[in-house]
Amino acid sequence: LVFIPPVYNRVFMLVKEKESRIKESMRMMGMRDSAYWLSWYVYYTIISSVIVLLAWLVLTINAMKNSDSVLVLIFMLFYA
C-alpha cells in the first residue's frame, strides 16, 4: 500500500506531460530523449528509495526481530 501513491503520481504526471507536450518542446530545444527519460527515472528512484528506507526503518524497529534486516532492505529496494 505504501507504493500506490507514487505509482498514481507517476501516471498522473505522465498524462499531464502528454497534454502539455513538454517532451516535444524540450526536443525542439535540443534535449535528447534519453536525458528526458533518465530524469524521470532518477526522480522517482529517489522518491521510492526514501519510501523504502522509511518503511524498512519502521519494520526494523517494530516487526523484524528474527530476520536479516539487510536482506529485507535489498528485497524492498528491488520491489520498489
Buried (B, 14 or more C-beta within 10 A) or exposed (E): EEBEEBEEEBEEEEEEBEEEEEBEEBEEEEEEEEEBEEEBEEEBEEBBEEBBBEBBEEBBEEEBEEEEEEEBBEEBBEEB
